[in-house]
């Protein structure tokens, strides 16, 4: 019984060390651009742009697939601001 408990503790410790190392070695920094773009959009979720809502439009803009000019409720000044933001914050390069 004691051998089984010790074996489980050792196996658990080894797995914990491996997972800890993998978490540091393979860490990927998340892309918060879609969330930042969502905060800049009007938030009406009207679907006039062809996406299900502003979150869909923000995700498409962050991926480089969307067109801010399709957002009907957004004012021209805001569209220009979003275009400039997209130029200043390009999509991260894939490894």
JOBEL-V73580 format. One record per residue. N is the residue number from 0. RES is the residue in one letter. D_CENTER is the distance of its C-alpha to the mean C-alpha in Angstrom with 1 decimal. Layout:
n->N res->RES d_center->D_CENTER
n->N res->RES d_center->D_CENTER
This chain:
n->0 res->X d_center->47.5
n->1 res->X d_center->46.7
n->2 res->X d_center->45.9
n->3 res->X d_center->43.3
n->4 res->X d_center->41.6
n->5 res->X d_center->41.7
n->6 res->X d_center->40.3
n->7 res->X d_center->37.3
n->8 res->X d_center->36.7
n->9 res->X d_center->36.8
n->10 res->X d_center->34.6
n->11 res->X d_center->32.0
n->12 res->X d_center->32.2
n->13 res->X d_center->31.8
n->14 res->X d_center->28.8
n->15 res->X d_center->27.3
n->16 res->X d_center->27.9
n->17 res->X d_center->26.4
n->18 res->X d_center->23.2
n->19 res->X d_center->23.1
n->20 res->X d_center->23.7
n->21 res->X d_center->21.1
n->22 res->X d_center->18.4
n->23 res->X d_center->19.3
n->24 res->X d_center->20.1
n->25 res->X d_center->17.0
n->26 res->X d_center->14.4
n->27 res->X d_center->11.1
n->28 res->X d_center->9.4
n->29 res->X d_center->5.7
n->30 res->X d_center->4.2
n->31 res->X d_center->4.8
n->32 res->X d_center->6.5
n->33 res->X d_center->6.0
n->34 res->X d_center->7.1
n->35 res->X d_center->9.7
n->36 res->X d_center->10.8
n->37 res->X d_center->11.2
n->38 res->X d_center->13.5
n->39 res->X d_center->15.5
n->40 res->X d_center->16.2
n->41 res->X d_center->19.4
n->42 res->X d_center->18.0
n->43 res->X d_center->20.9
n->44 res->X d_center->19.1
n->45 res->X d_center->22.2
n->46 res->X d_center->20.9
n->47 res->X d_center->23.1
n->48 res->X d_center->20.5
n->49 res->X d_center->20.6
n->50 res->X d_center->17.3
n->51 res->X d_center->17.5
n->52 res->X d_center->16.4
n->53 res->X d_center->14.5
n->54 res->X d_center->11.2
n->55 res->X d_center->12.0
n->56 res->X d_center->13.2
n->57 res->X d_center->10.2
n->58 res->X d_center->8.0
n->59 res->X d_center->11.2
n->60 res->X d_center->11.8
n->61 res->X d_center->8.6
n->62 res->X d_center->9.8
n->63 res->X d_center->13.2
n->64 res->X d_center->14.8
n->65 res->X d_center->15.3
n->66 res->X d_center->18.3
n->67 res->X d_center->18.4
n->68 res->X d_center->22.2
n->69 res->X d_center->21.8
n->70 res->X d_center->20.8
n->71 res->X d_center->24.3
n->72 res->X d_center->24.2
n->73 res->X d_center->22.4
n->74 res->X d_center->25.2
n->75 res->X d_center->25.9
n->76 res->X d_center->25.4
n->77 res->X d_center->21.9
n->78 res->X d_center->21.2
n->79 res->X d_center->22.6
n->80 res->X d_center->20.5
n->81 res->X d_center->17.3
n->82 res->X d_center->18.7
n->83 res->X d_center->19.6
n->84 res->X d_center->16.3
n->85 res->X d_center->14.8
n->86 res->X d_center->17.8
n->87 res->X d_center->17.3
n->88 res->X d_center->13.6
n->89 res->X d_center->13.6
n->90 res->X d_center->11.0
n->91 res->X d_center->11.2
n->92 res->X d_center->14.0
n->93 res->X d_center->13.8
n->94 res->X d_center->16.3
